Amino acid sequence: KVLKAIAMSIEIRVIPDYELNVEYKNMKALCRLLGLLIDNAIEAAEESEKKYVDIRMANAENGYRIIIENTYGTKPELAHLYDKGYSTKRENRGYGMYYAREIILDNEDMDYCFEIQENVIVQNINIEI
């Protein structure tokens, strides 16, 4: 994913906590979730003027915290963000956030927050262990 972003001229930073060692009971779901969210972040950043994606990972009091921040071109409609087939991009898209939501709903120890700030989207994933 990092190489994909670089090839698209997107500034991407992955900033893990120095002491980070992720051990999670459903690692397959976590990897799938991160793949979907990072793909969406890269695609949104591609459409913006200042193209960047930051991925920060840290230990939290009772687990882990992952923050994905990216610029965007078209502001997503929050009311439709998780609708199957909704996309700010082209046709035949719009399944990533739908599937991400399904993963989060299937894992009670995952907490997710999507925010739109000034010119960036911030996604927070908290995982309790």
DSSP file (Angstrom, degrees, kcal/mol; ACC not computed):
  #  RESIDUE AA STRUCTURE BP1 BP2  ACC     N-H-->O    O-->H-N    N-H-->O    O-->H-N    TCO  KAPPA ALPHA  PHI   PSI    X-CA   Y-CA   Z-CA
    1    1 A K     >        0   0    0      0, 0.0     4,-2.2     0, 0.0     5,-0.2   0.000 360.0 360.0 360.0 -37.5    0.0    0.0    0.0
    2    2 A V  H  >  +     0   0    0      2,-0.2     4,-2.4     1,-0.2     5,-0.2   0.932 360.0  47.5 -63.3 -45.5    2.9    2.3    0.8
    3    3 A L  H  > S+     0   0    0      1,-0.2     4,-2.4     2,-0.2    -1,-0.2   0.877 109.4  54.5 -64.1 -37.0    4.5    1.7   -2.7
    4    4 A K  H  > S+     0   0    0      2,-0.2     4,-1.0     1,-0.2    -1,-0.2   0.930 110.0  46.7 -60.3 -45.9    1.1    2.2   -4.3
    5    5 A A  H ><>S+     0   0    0     -4,-2.2     5,-2.5     1,-0.2     3,-0.5   0.914 111.6  50.4 -63.6 -43.9    0.8    5.7   -2.6
    6    6 A I  H ><5S+     0   0    0     -4,-2.4     3,-1.8     1,-0.2    -1,-0.2   0.906 107.4  53.9 -61.6 -41.7    4.3    6.6   -3.6
    7    7 A A  H 3<5S+     0   0    0     -4,-2.4    -1,-0.2     1,-0.3    -2,-0.2   0.767 107.5  52.2 -63.4 -24.7    3.6    5.7   -7.2
    8    8 A M  T <<5S-     0   0    0     -4,-1.0    -1,-0.3    -3,-0.5    -2,-0.2   0.251 120.2-110.9 -94.0  11.6    0.6    8.0   -7.1
    9    9 A S  T < 5 +     0   0    0     -3,-1.8     2,-0.5     1,-0.2    42,-0.2   0.842  69.6 146.1  61.0  36.9    2.8   10.9   -5.8
   10   10 A I      < -     0   0    0     -5,-2.5     2,-0.5    -6,-0.1    -1,-0.2  -0.901  51.6-127.9-104.6 129.3    1.1   10.8   -2.4
   11   11 A E  E     -a   52   0A   0     40,-2.5    42,-2.5    -2,-0.5     2,-0.4  -0.651  35.8-176.8 -73.5 122.6    3.2   11.6    0.7
   12   12 A I  E     -a   53   0A   0     -2,-0.5     2,-0.4    40,-0.2    42,-0.2  -0.983  12.2-174.6-129.3 134.8    2.6    8.7    3.1
   13   13 A R  E     -a   54   0A   0     40,-2.4    42,-2.8    -2,-0.4     2,-0.5  -0.993   9.3-164.6-128.3 133.1    4.0    8.3    6.6
   14   14 A V  E     -a   55   0A   0     -2,-0.4    42,-0.2    40,-0.2    40,-0.0  -0.976  12.6-176.7-114.9 117.9    3.6    5.2    8.8
   15   15 A I  E     -a   56   0A   0     40,-3.6    42,-2.2    -2,-0.5     2,-0.2  -0.840   2.1-175.7-122.4  92.9    4.5    6.1   12.4
   16   16 A P  E     -a   57   0A   0      0, 0.0    42,-0.2     0, 0.0     2,-0.1  -0.612  35.3-103.0 -86.9 149.8    4.4    3.2   14.8
   17   17 A D    >   -     0   0    0     40,-2.0     3,-1.9    -2,-0.2    41,-0.1  -0.445  33.7-120.1 -62.0 140.8    4.9    3.5   18.5
   18   18 A Y  T 3  S+     0   0    0      1,-0.3    -1,-0.1    -2,-0.1    40,-0.0   0.862 112.2  40.4 -54.9 -39.7    8.5    2.4   19.4
   19   19 A E  T 3  S+     0   0    0     40,-0.0    -1,-0.3     2,-0.0     2,-0.2   0.179  84.4 140.7 -96.1  15.8    7.2   -0.3   21.7
   20   20 A L    <   +     0   0    0     -3,-1.9     2,-0.2    37,-0.1    44,-0.0  -0.416  14.8 161.4 -69.6 128.4    4.3   -1.4   19.5
   21   21 A N        -     0   0    0     -2,-0.2     2,-0.5     2,-0.1    -1,-0.0  -0.763  25.5-152.8-144.9  94.1    3.7   -5.2   19.5
   22   22 A V        +     0   0    0     -2,-0.2     2,-0.5    37,-0.0    -2,-0.0  -0.579  21.1 169.3 -80.6 120.3    0.2   -6.0   18.2
   23   23 A E        +     0   0    0     -2,-0.5     2,-0.4     3,-0.0    -2,-0.1  -0.972  12.8 166.0-126.9 113.7   -1.2   -9.2   19.4
   24   24 A Y    >   -     0   0    0     -2,-0.5     3,-0.8     1,-0.1   105,-0.1  -0.986  41.5-132.1-135.9 140.3   -4.9   -9.5   18.6
   25   25 A K  T 3  S+     0   0    0     -2,-0.4     2,-0.2     1,-0.3     3,-0.2   0.777 107.1  37.8 -64.2 -27.9   -7.3  -12.4   18.7
   26   26 A N  T 3>  +     0   0    0      1,-0.2     4,-2.0     2,-0.1     3,-0.4  -0.530  67.3 156.3-123.4  65.2   -8.7  -11.7   15.2
   27   27 A M  H <> S+     0   0    0     -3,-0.8     4,-2.8    -2,-0.2     5,-0.2   0.825  71.7  60.3 -61.4 -33.3   -5.6  -10.5   13.3
   28   28 A K  H  > S+     0   0    0      1,-0.2     4,-2.2     2,-0.2    -1,-0.2   0.923 107.1  45.3 -61.5 -44.2   -7.2  -11.4   10.0
   29   29 A A  H  > S+     0   0    0     -3,-0.4     4,-2.7     2,-0.2    -2,-0.2   0.905 112.9  50.9 -65.7 -41.7  -10.1   -9.0   10.6
   30   30 A L  H  X S+     0   0    0     -4,-2.0     4,-2.8     2,-0.2     5,-0.2   0.928 111.4  47.2 -63.0 -44.9   -7.8   -6.3   11.7
   31   31 A C  H  X S+     0   0    0     -4,-2.8     4,-2.4     2,-0.2    -1,-0.2   0.910 113.1  48.9 -63.5 -42.1   -5.6   -6.6    8.6
   32   32 A R  H  X S+     0   0    0     -4,-2.2     4,-2.3    -5,-0.2    -2,-0.2   0.926 112.2  49.2 -62.3 -44.9   -8.6   -6.6    6.4
   33   33 A L  H  X S+     0   0    0     -4,-2.7     4,-2.6     1,-0.2     5,-0.2   0.942 112.4  46.8 -60.2 -49.5  -10.0   -3.5    8.1
   34   34 A L  H  X S+     0   0    0     -4,-2.8     4,-2.8     1,-0.2     5,-0.3   0.890 110.3  54.0 -62.4 -39.0   -6.7   -1.7    7.8
   35   35 A G  H  X S+     0   0    0     -4,-2.4     4,-2.3    -5,-0.2    -1,-0.2   0.927 111.3  45.1 -59.3 -45.4   -6.4   -2.6    4.2
   36   36 A L  H  X S+     0   0    0     -4,-2.3     4,-2.2     2,-0.2    -2,-0.2   0.933 116.0  45.4 -63.8 -46.9   -9.8   -1.2    3.4
   37   37 A L  H  X S+     0   0    0     -4,-2.6     4,-2.2     2,-0.2    -2,-0.2   0.888 114.4  47.7 -67.7 -39.1   -9.3    2.0    5.3
   38   38 A I  H  X S+     0   0    0     -4,-2.8     4,-2.6    -5,-0.2     5,-0.2   0.906 110.4  52.2 -69.7 -40.4   -5.9    2.6    4.0
   39   39 A D  H  X S+     0   0    0     -4,-2.3     4,-2.5    -5,-0.3    -2,-0.2   0.935 111.7  47.1 -57.8 -45.8   -7.0    2.0    0.4
   40   40 A N  H  X S+     0   0    0     -4,-2.2     4,-2.4     1,-0.2    -2,-0.2   0.905 111.3  51.4 -62.5 -41.3   -9.8    4.5    0.9
   41   41 A A  H  X S+     0   0    0     -4,-2.2     4,-2.5     2,-0.2    -2,-0.2   0.913 111.2  47.4 -62.7 -43.2   -7.4    7.0    2.4
   42   42 A I  H  X S+     0   0    0     -4,-2.6     4,-2.0     2,-0.2    -2,-0.2   0.925 112.6  48.8 -64.4 -45.1   -5.0    6.7   -0.5
   43   43 A E  H  X S+     0   0    0     -4,-2.5     4,-0.7    -5,-0.2    -2,-0.2   0.885 113.2  47.1 -64.4 -38.3   -7.8    7.0   -3.1
   44   44 A A  H >< S+     0   0    0     -4,-2.4     3,-0.9     1,-0.2    29,-0.5   0.914 111.3  51.0 -68.6 -42.2   -9.2   10.1   -1.4
   45   45 A A  H >< S+     0   0    0     -4,-2.5     3,-1.6     1,-0.2    -2,-0.2   0.843 100.0  64.9 -64.0 -33.2   -5.8   11.7   -1.1
   46   46 A E  H 3< S+     0   0    0     -4,-2.0    -1,-0.2     1,-0.3    -2,-0.2   0.823 101.6  50.3 -58.8 -31.1   -5.2   11.1   -4.8
   47   47 A E  T << S+     0   0    0     -3,-0.9    -1,-0.3    -4,-0.7    -2,-0.2   0.488  98.3  87.1 -87.0  -3.2   -8.0   13.5   -5.6
   48   48 A S  S <  S-     0   0    0     -3,-1.6     3,-0.2    -4,-0.3    25,-0.2  -0.481  78.6-125.2 -97.3 166.3   -6.8   16.3   -3.3
   49   49 A E  S    S+     0   0    0     23,-0.3     2,-1.0     1,-0.3    -1,-0.1   0.964 107.3  42.4 -71.0 -53.9   -4.3   19.2   -3.9
   50   50 A K  S    S-     0   0    0     22,-0.1     2,-0.8     2,-0.1    -1,-0.3  -0.824  88.0-156.3 -95.8 101.5   -2.0   18.3   -1.0
   51   51 A K        +     0   0    0     -2,-1.0   -40,-2.5   -42,-0.2     2,-0.3  -0.683  31.2 136.8 -88.3 108.2   -1.8   14.6   -1.2
   52   52 A Y  E     -a   11   0A   0     -2,-0.8    19,-1.7   -42,-0.2     2,-0.4  -0.998  31.2-168.8-151.4 153.8   -0.9   12.9    2.0
   53   53 A V  E     -aB  12  70A   0    -42,-2.5   -40,-2.4    -2,-0.3     2,-0.4  -0.991   9.4-167.4-136.5 127.3   -1.8    9.9    4.3
   54   54 A D  E     -aB  13  69A   0     15,-3.1    15,-2.7    -2,-0.4     2,-0.5  -0.964   0.6-170.0-114.2 133.2   -0.5    9.5    7.8
   55   55 A I  E     -aB  14  68A   0    -42,-2.8   -40,-3.6    -2,-0.4     2,-0.4  -0.972   7.8-177.0-124.0 115.2   -0.9    6.2    9.6
   56   56 A R  E     -aB  15  67A   0     11,-2.9    11,-2.9    -2,-0.5     2,-0.4  -0.932   3.3-173.9-115.9 135.4   -0.1    6.3   13.3
   57   57 A M  E     +aB  16  66A   0    -42,-2.2   -40,-2.0    -2,-0.4     2,-0.3  -0.991  12.9 161.2-130.1 134.1   -0.2    3.2   15.6
   58   58 A A  E     - B   0  65A   0      7,-2.6     7,-2.9    -2,-0.4     2,-0.2  -0.986  41.6-101.9-149.3 156.7    0.3    3.2   19.3
   59   59 A N  E     - B   0  64A   0     -2,-0.3     5,-0.3     5,-0.2     2,-0.2  -0.568  40.0-162.3 -72.1 143.6   -0.2    1.2   22.4
   60   60 A A  E >   - B   0  63A   0      3,-2.8     3,-1.0    -2,-0.2     5,-0.0  -0.724  36.5 -90.5-120.9 174.9   -3.2    2.4   24.5
   61   61 A E  T 3  S+     0   0    0      1,-0.3    -2,-0.0    -2,-0.2    -1,-0.0   0.895 124.0  15.5 -55.0 -45.2   -4.2    1.8   28.1
   62   62 A N  T 3  S-     0   0    0      2,-0.1    67,-3.0    65,-0.0     2,-0.3   0.026 137.7 -35.7-119.5  26.9   -6.2   -1.3   27.3
   63   63 A G  E <  S-BC  60 128A   0     -3,-1.0    -3,-2.8    65,-0.3     2,-0.3  -0.868  88.3 -34.9 163.2-127.7   -5.1   -2.2   23.8
   64   64 A Y  E     -BC  59 127A   0     63,-2.3    63,-2.8    -2,-0.3     2,-0.4  -0.935  33.5-152.7-136.6 155.0   -4.1   -0.3   20.7
   65   65 A R  E     -BC  58 126A   0     -7,-2.9    -7,-2.6    -2,-0.3     2,-0.4  -0.999   9.6-172.7-131.2 132.1   -5.0    2.9   18.8
   66   66 A I  E     -BC  57 125A   0     59,-2.8    59,-3.0    -2,-0.4     2,-0.5  -0.991   2.9-169.1-125.3 129.7   -4.6    3.4   15.1
   67   67 A I  E     -BC  56 124A   0    -11,-2.9   -11,-2.9    -2,-0.4     2,-0.5  -0.979   3.3-170.9-122.1 126.1   -5.2    6.8   13.4
   68   68 A I  E     +BC  55 123A   0     55,-2.5    55,-2.8    -2,-0.5     2,-0.4  -0.974  10.1 179.9-116.0 120.6   -5.4    7.2    9.7
   69   69 A E  E     +BC  54 122A   0    -15,-2.7   -15,-3.1    -2,-0.5     2,-0.3  -0.970   8.4 159.6-123.5 135.0   -5.4   10.8    8.5
   70   70 A N  E     -BC  53 121A   0     51,-2.2    51,-3.2    -2,-0.4   -17,-0.2  -0.994  36.6-114.8-151.8 156.4   -5.6   11.9    4.9
   71   71 A T  E     - C   0 120A   0    -19,-1.7     2,-0.3    -2,-0.3    49,-0.2  -0.401  34.3-160.8 -80.3 167.7   -6.5   14.7    2.6
   72   72 A Y        -     0   0    0     47,-0.7   -23,-0.3     1,-0.1   -27,-0.2  -0.980  24.7-153.2-149.5 159.6   -9.5   14.4    0.3
   73   73 A G  S    S+     0   0    0    -29,-0.5     2,-0.5    -2,-0.3    -1,-0.1   0.856  87.6  36.4 -97.3 -53.7  -10.9   16.0   -2.9
   74   74 A T  S    S-     0   0    0    -30,-0.1    -1,-0.3   -26,-0.0    14,-0.1  -0.901  85.6-125.2-106.9 124.7  -14.6   15.4   -2.6
   75   75 A K        -     0   0    0     -2,-0.5     2,-0.1    -3,-0.1    41,-0.0  -0.511  29.5-127.1 -69.4 125.4  -16.2   15.6    0.8
   76   76 A P        -     0   0    0      0, 0.0     2,-0.8     0, 0.0     3,-0.1  -0.403  16.8-115.2 -73.4 150.8  -18.0   12.4    1.6
   77   77 A E    >>  -     0   0    0      1,-0.2     3,-1.6    -2,-0.1     4,-0.7  -0.776  21.4-154.5 -85.1 112.1  -21.7   12.5    2.7
   78   78 A L  G >4 S+     0   0    0     -2,-0.8     3,-0.7     1,-0.3     4,-0.4   0.828  90.2  62.4 -58.9 -33.7  -21.6   11.1    6.2
   79   79 A A  G 34 S+     0   0    0      1,-0.2    -1,-0.3     2,-0.1     3,-0.1   0.752 116.4  30.6 -64.1 -23.3  -25.2    9.9    6.0
   80   80 A H  G X4 S+     0   0    0     -3,-1.6     3,-1.9     1,-0.1    -1,-0.2   0.362  85.4 110.4-115.4   2.8  -24.3    7.5    3.1
   81   81 A L  T << S+     0   0    0     -4,-0.7    16,-0.2    -3,-0.7    -2,-0.1   0.812  87.0  36.7 -51.9 -38.8  -20.7    6.7    4.0
   82   82 A Y  T 3  S+     0   0    0     -4,-0.4    -1,-0.3    -3,-0.1     2,-0.2   0.330  87.4 121.3-101.0   6.9  -21.4    3.1    4.9
   83   83 A D  S X  S-     0   0    0     -3,-1.9     3,-2.0     1,-0.1     2,-0.3  -0.508  74.8-106.3 -70.8 135.8  -24.0    2.4    2.3
   84   84 A K  T 3  S+     0   0    0      1,-0.3    11,-0.2    -2,-0.2    -1,-0.1  -0.472 106.3  14.3 -63.4 123.4  -23.1   -0.4   -0.1
   85   85 A G  T 3  S+     0   0    0      9,-2.4     2,-0.3     1,-0.3     8,-0.3   0.335  89.7 136.7  93.3  -6.9  -22.1    1.1   -3.4
   86   86 A Y    <   +     0   0    0     -3,-2.0     2,-0.3     8,-0.7    -1,-0.3  -0.588  24.4 157.8 -76.2 133.1  -21.7    4.7   -2.1
   87   87 A S        -     0   0    0     -2,-0.3     5,-0.0     2,-0.1     6,-0.0  -0.993  46.4-152.7-152.8 146.6  -18.6    6.4   -3.5
   88   88 A T  S    S+     0   0    0     -2,-0.3    -1,-0.1   -14,-0.1    -2,-0.0   0.406  91.1  61.1 -91.9  -0.8  -17.3    9.9   -4.1
   89   89 A K  S    S-     0   0    0      1,-0.3    -2,-0.1   -15,-0.0     2,-0.1   0.279 103.6 -43.6-100.3-136.5  -15.2    8.4   -6.9
   90   90 A R        -     0   0    0      1,-0.2     3,-0.4     2,-0.1    -1,-0.3  -0.312  69.5 -73.3 -94.3 177.4  -16.2    6.6  -10.0
   91   91 A E  S    S+     0   0    0      1,-0.2    -1,-0.2    -2,-0.1     3,-0.1  -0.141 110.4  39.1 -66.3 166.5  -18.9    3.9  -10.7
   92   92 A N  S    S+     0   0    0      1,-0.2    -1,-0.2    -7,-0.1     2,-0.2   0.812 101.1  96.3  59.8  33.6  -18.4    0.3   -9.6
   93   93 A R        +     0   0    0     -3,-0.4    -1,-0.2    -8,-0.3    -6,-0.1  -0.622  30.9  89.0-128.5-172.6  -16.9    1.5   -6.3
   94   94 A G        +     0   0    0     -2,-0.2    -9,-2.4    -3,-0.1    -8,-0.7   0.768  54.8 105.7  92.9  26.7  -18.1    2.1   -2.8
   95   95 A Y     >  +     0   0    0    -10,-0.2     4,-2.5   -11,-0.2     5,-0.2   0.616  58.9  79.3-108.7 -16.9  -17.8   -1.2   -1.1
   96   96 A G  H  > S+     0   0    0      1,-0.2     4,-2.4     2,-0.2     5,-0.2   0.930  97.8  39.6 -59.7 -52.3  -14.8   -0.5    1.2
   97   97 A M  H  > S+     0   0    0    -11,-0.2     4,-2.3     2,-0.2    -1,-0.2   0.836 113.7  56.4 -70.7 -31.1  -16.5    1.4    3.9
   98   98 A Y  H  > S+     0   0    0    -15,-0.2     4,-1.7     2,-0.2    -2,-0.2   0.951 112.8  40.6 -61.4 -49.2  -19.5   -0.9    3.8
   99   99 A Y  H  X S+     0   0    0     -4,-2.5     4,-2.1     2,-0.2    -2,-0.2   0.853 111.9  56.6 -70.2 -34.3  -17.2   -3.9    4.4
  100  100 A A  H  X S+     0   0    0     -4,-2.4     4,-2.3    -5,-0.2    -1,-0.2   0.925 106.9  49.6 -60.4 -44.0  -15.2   -2.0    7.0
  101  101 A R  H  X S+     0   0    0     -4,-2.3     4,-2.7     1,-0.2    -1,-0.2   0.892 108.0  53.8 -62.4 -39.9  -18.3   -1.3    9.0
  102  102 A E  H  X S+     0   0    0     -4,-1.7     4,-1.8     2,-0.2    -1,-0.2   0.909 108.9  48.9 -61.1 -42.4  -19.2   -5.0    8.8
  103  103 A I  H  X S+     0   0    0     -4,-2.1     4,-0.7     2,-0.2    -2,-0.2   0.926 112.1  48.4 -62.9 -44.8  -15.9   -5.9   10.3
  104  104 A I  H >< S+     0   0    0     -4,-2.3     3,-0.9     1,-0.2     6,-0.3   0.912 111.3  49.7 -63.4 -43.0  -16.2   -3.4   13.1
  105  105 A L  H 3< S+     0   0    0     -4,-2.7    -1,-0.2     1,-0.2    -2,-0.2   0.822 108.9  53.4 -65.6 -30.5  -19.7   -4.6   13.9
  106  106 A D  H 3< S+     0   0    0     -4,-1.8     2,-0.6    -5,-0.2    -1,-0.2   0.603 105.2  59.4 -79.1 -11.7  -18.5   -8.2   14.0
  107  107 A N    X<  -     0   0    0     -3,-0.9     3,-2.0    -4,-0.7    -1,-0.2  -0.877  63.5-170.7-124.0  98.1  -15.7   -7.4   16.5
  108  108 A E  T 3  S+     0   0    0     -2,-0.6    -1,-0.1     1,-0.3    -4,-0.0   0.695  84.1  63.0 -63.1 -20.6  -17.1   -5.9   19.8
  109  109 A D  T 3  S+     0   0    0     19,-0.1    19,-2.6    18,-0.1     2,-0.5   0.368  88.0  87.8 -88.7   6.7  -13.6   -5.0   21.0
  110  110 A M  E <   -D  127   0A   0     -3,-2.0     2,-0.4    -6,-0.3    17,-0.2  -0.898  56.6-170.5-104.6 133.9  -13.1   -2.6   18.0
  111  111 A D  E     -D  126   0A   0     15,-2.9    15,-3.0    -2,-0.5     2,-0.4  -0.984   7.9-170.1-122.2 135.1  -14.2    1.0   18.3
  112  112 A Y  E     -D  125   0A   0     -2,-0.4     2,-0.4    13,-0.2    13,-0.2  -0.975  10.6-177.3-133.3 138.9  -14.2    3.3   15.2
  113  113 A C  E     -D  124   0A   0     11,-2.2    11,-2.7    -2,-0.4     2,-0.5  -0.997   7.3-163.7-137.0 131.4  -14.7    7.0   14.7
  114  114 A F  E     +D  123   0A   0     -2,-0.4     2,-0.4     9,-0.2     9,-0.2  -0.968  16.9 175.7-115.3 123.3  -14.7    8.8   11.4
  115  115 A E  E     -D  122   0A   0      7,-2.7     7,-2.8    -2,-0.5     2,-0.6  -0.963  24.4-149.6-129.6 145.4  -14.3   12.6   11.4
  116  116 A I  E     +D  121   0A   0     -2,-0.4     5,-0.2     5,-0.2     2,-0.2  -0.970  26.7 173.9-111.2 118.7  -14.0   15.3    8.8
  117  117 A Q        -     0   0    0      3,-2.8     3,-0.4    -2,-0.6    -2,-0.0  -0.417  53.7 -49.6-108.4-172.2  -11.9   18.2    9.9
  118  118 A E  S    S-     0   0    0      1,-0.3    -2,-0.0    -2,-0.2     3,-0.0   0.764 124.2 -22.1 -24.3 -84.3  -10.6   21.3    8.0
  119  119 A N  S    S+     0   0    0      2,-0.0   -47,-0.7   -48,-0.0     2,-0.3   0.058 124.7  76.7-123.1  23.6   -9.2   19.6    4.9
  120  120 A V  E     -C   71   0A   0     -3,-0.4    -3,-2.8   -49,-0.2     2,-0.5  -0.943  65.5-135.0-136.1 155.6   -8.6   16.1    6.3
  121  121 A I  E     -CD  70 116A   0    -51,-3.2   -51,-2.2    -2,-0.3     2,-0.5  -0.923  22.6-162.8-104.3 134.0  -10.4   12.9    7.2
  122  122 A V  E     -CD  69 115A   0     -7,-2.8    -7,-2.7    -2,-0.5     2,-0.5  -0.980   5.4-171.9-122.2 124.9   -9.4   11.4   10.5
  123  123 A Q  E     -CD  68 114A   0    -55,-2.8   -55,-2.5    -2,-0.5     2,-0.5  -0.970   4.1-165.3-117.5 125.3  -10.2    7.8   11.3
  124  124 A N  E     -CD  67 113A   0    -11,-2.7   -11,-2.2    -2,-0.5     2,-0.5  -0.936   4.3-173.3-111.5 128.1   -9.6    6.4   14.8
  125  125 A I  E     -CD  66 112A   0    -59,-3.0   -59,-2.8    -2,-0.5     2,-0.5  -0.984   3.3-171.6-120.2 120.7   -9.6    2.7   15.5
  126  126 A N  E     -CD  65 111A   0    -15,-3.0   -15,-2.9    -2,-0.5     2,-0.5  -0.944   2.9-166.4-112.0 133.2   -9.3    1.6   19.1
  127  127 A I  E     -CD  64 110A   0    -63,-2.8   -63,-2.3    -2,-0.5     2,-0.3  -0.974   7.2-151.3-124.1 121.6   -8.9   -2.0   19.9
  128  128 A E  E      C   63   0A   0    -19,-2.6   -65,-0.3    -2,-0.5   -19,-0.1  -0.698 360.0 360.0 -88.9 140.4   -9.3   -3.4   23.4
  129  129 A I              0   0    0    -67,-3.0   -66,-0.2    -2,-0.3    -1,-0.1   0.358 360.0 360.0-121.3 360.0   -7.4   -6.5   24.4
